[in-house]
Amino acid sequence: MTERNNKLDEISHQLNENILAVKGTLELMDASVTEDDLHDLLLKAMQRMDSIQGLSNDMLNALQRCLDKMGSSNK
């Protein structure tokens, strides 16, 4: 159980880190001065969103495995 908790904690930490980074990137976009700056910031935000999507999928898969194990042990 501890290994699963550690894995979920790590995924949660990575999600939070990426969400904060996207938020910061969006705040910088608001203050960007050139179109090139804006373009670079948009690319960074999209890369972080891709990371968030992958991490979300990892978390859902881990939760599903936990639920499956709980269900099989209850039978």
Number of C-alpha atoms within 10 A of each C-alpha: 7 7 8 13 12 11 15 17 13 14 20 15 12 16 21 13 14 20 17 13 16 21 13 14 21 17 12 14 19 10 11 15 10 9 10 10 13 18 13 13 20 16 12 16 21 13 14 20 17 13 16 20 13 14 18 16 13 15 19 13 12 17 14 12 13 15 12 12 11 11 10 9 8 7 5
